[in-house]
């Protein structure tokens, strides 16, 4: 099973489109691949292998990835804590809000 620092990240179209419009398809591909590898392993690629605009775009994506990773860790920790306390009750044992007590 692959370990990710985060299984998702936000891709803000407006802010990334501005940089991506200045890049070739090859540059965009290298940037996205570097971002996906960063999501997967958490290790920063050799930035010298990327040109200046690729580095700038990658750093912008890394900020989004780091934010998503922090959110993912916090949600995972909360889920673990809730699980230690027994988690959510079964639906059959929880009272239904729609039911009225018999008079």
C-alpha positions as CSV (number, residue, x, y, z in Angstrom):
1,X,0.0,0.0,0.0
2,X,1.4,3.4,-1.0
3,X,1.9,6.0,1.7
4,X,1.0,9.5,0.8
5,X,1.6,12.7,2.7
6,X,-1.9,13.6,1.4
7,X,-4.1,11.8,-1.1
8,X,-5.5,15.1,-2.5
9,X,-4.7,18.7,-2.8
10,X,-6.5,21.8,-4.0
11,X,-5.7,23.1,-7.4
12,X,-6.8,26.7,-7.7
13,X,-7.5,27.2,-11.4
14,X,-7.2,31.0,-11.4
15,X,-3.8,31.3,-9.7
16,X,-2.3,28.3,-11.5
17,X,-3.6,29.2,-14.9
18,X,-1.7,32.4,-14.9
19,X,1.6,30.6,-14.6
20,X,0.6,27.6,-16.8
21,X,-0.4,29.9,-19.6
22,X,3.3,31.0,-19.8
23,X,4.5,27.4,-19.9
24,X,4.9,24.8,-22.6
25,X,3.1,21.4,-22.2
26,X,6.4,19.8,-21.4
27,X,7.0,22.3,-18.6
28,X,3.5,21.8,-17.2
29,X,4.0,18.0,-17.3
30,X,7.3,18.2,-15.4
31,X,5.7,20.5,-12.8
32,X,2.6,18.3,-12.3
33,X,4.8,15.2,-12.1
34,X,7.0,16.8,-9.5
35,X,3.9,17.9,-7.5
36,X,2.5,14.3,-7.6
37,X,5.8,12.9,-6.5
38,X,5.8,15.4,-3.6
39,X,2.3,14.3,-2.7
40,X,3.4,10.7,-2.7
41,X,6.7,10.9,-0.9
42,X,7.0,14.3,0.7
43,X,10.4,14.8,-0.7
44,X,11.2,17.8,-2.8
45,X,12.6,17.1,-6.2
46,X,15.9,18.5,-7.4
47,X,14.8,22.0,-8.2
48,X,17.9,22.5,-10.4
49,X,16.3,20.0,-12.9
50,X,13.3,22.4,-13.2
51,X,13.6,25.8,-14.9
52,X,12.6,29.0,-13.1
53,X,9.0,29.1,-14.1
54,X,8.6,25.4,-13.3
55,X,10.1,26.0,-9.9
56,X,7.7,28.9,-9.2
57,X,4.7,26.9,-10.2
58,X,5.9,23.9,-8.2
59,X,6.4,26.0,-5.1
60,X,2.9,27.4,-5.5
61,X,1.5,23.8,-5.8
62,X,3.6,22.7,-2.7
63,X,1.9,25.3,-0.6
64,X,-1.5,23.8,-1.5
65,X,-0.2,20.3,-0.9
66,X,1.2,21.2,2.5
67,X,-2.1,22.8,3.4
68,X,-4.0,19.7,2.3
69,X,-1.6,17.4,4.2
70,X,-2.1,19.3,7.4
71,X,-5.9,19.2,7.0
72,X,-5.7,15.4,6.2
73,X,-3.6,14.8,9.3
74,X,-5.9,16.7,11.5
75,X,-9.0,14.9,10.2
76,X,-7.3,11.6,10.5
77,X,-6.3,12.3,14.1
78,X,-9.8,13.4,14.9
79,X,-11.1,10.2,13.4
80,X,-8.7,8.1,15.4
81,X,-9.7,9.8,18.6
82,X,-13.4,9.3,17.9
83,X,-12.7,5.7,17.1
84,X,-11.0,5.2,20.5
85,X,-14.1,6.5,22.1
86,X,-16.3,4.0,20.3
87,X,-17.0,5.9,17.2
88,X,-20.5,6.7,15.9
89,X,-23.3,4.6,17.3
90,X,-25.2,2.2,15.2
91,X,-28.2,3.7,13.3
92,X,-30.5,1.2,15.0
93,X,-29.6,2.5,18.5
94,X,-29.8,6.2,17.8
95,X,-33.2,7.8,18.2
96,X,-34.9,8.9,15.1
97,X,-35.7,12.6,15.1
98,X,-38.8,12.1,13.0
99,X,-40.5,9.6,15.4
100,X,-42.9,11.1,18.0
101,X,-43.3,9.4,21.4
102,X,-46.6,7.5,21.9
103,X,-49.1,9.3,24.1
